[in-house]
Amino acid sequence: MPHSVRVHSIGGPEALVYEEVAMPVPGPGEVLLRQHAIGVNFIDIYHRSGLYKLPEYPVTIGSEGAGEVIALGPEVARLKVGDRVAYAGAIGGYAEVRTVRADRLVKIPDGIDYETAAGMLLRGMTVRCLLRDVYRVDASTTLLFHAAAGGVGLIACQWARSLGATMIGTVGSDEKAELARENGCTHVINTAREDFVERVRELTAGKGCDVVYDSIGKDTFPRSLDCLRPRGLWASFGNASGPVPPFELTALKGSLFATRPSILAYTATTQDLEENAADVFEMVLSGKIRISINHRYPLARAADAHRDLEARRTTGSVILVP
């Protein structure tokens, strides 16, 4: 019998239960996937804790993984048994085997292994969405990126550098500051001893940033808004410290724009998904982006991965190995 990690009721890391489950059977339009690596992301914590509500329990959480197609359901034409594939955004990932809709899978190109694919796709597509779709970053752009040494942040450092942008990143330690610099972050702010609003004003000569990318949430709001130039954009795409509290529109002084981008909305069609993933794969294969898999855990120790991620003890990508 295969194993998965399921949540029977919302709670802390102890709510993750490693247990035997029935072998899944692919339905129409689905494939059966034997997973080789599983990505761990903050959205998994939101699902486990109940911040993002799920329709039923018990449920297998996890939204990113890579593996081999071992069976096809009816009406599947774009994939075949033996294909190496990856996905991002399809919940049910903390499992040795799982079913996935074929139209939510992308083929892994030669030159990229399973662990790299599982550690890059959701984070890489998020960065591509943020820097190319949510705001069109180029060499004239000055941006602020919170959590610059995290899994998404390190990819953003490298992608922004490849575009010639000026990236200001926030981190929580000197070790993480050095890591962000090594990956191309132009200026790094250690929030353990520096006020990020004051430093942004200094670094931009009082002008502010064109765009702020904020995955922290409660702890960085509303001060992130103070880092923007007039008509700048605040993109809130995570809640690492808790959700952003309700606020009045008058907080957007200076004709600021605010958005809550979701990768699912930007990859809603199979064509959008394939185009986004192709750009991410190309950035890695060309050497412009290096994926750092800094933390590996057996699937049975998913709770430890959650504890370390929540405590901000991780850098780069975190994966589970079935």
Protein Blocks (a to p, Z undefined) as FASTA:
>chain_A
ZZddddfbgcdfklpccdddddddddehiacdddfbdcddfklmmmmnomaccfbdcdde
hjbdcdddfbdcehiakbcehiacddehiahiacfbdcddfklcccddehiafklmmmmm
mmmmmmmmmmmmmpccdfkbccddehklbmklmmmmmmmmmnopacddddfbfklmmmmm
mnopabacdfklpcfklmmmmmnnonopfbdcdfklmmmpcklmmmpcehiacddfbjfn
opcddddfklmggiiacddddfklmmmpmklmmmmmmmmmmmmmnopaccddfbccdfkl
mmmmmmmmmnopagcjddddZZ
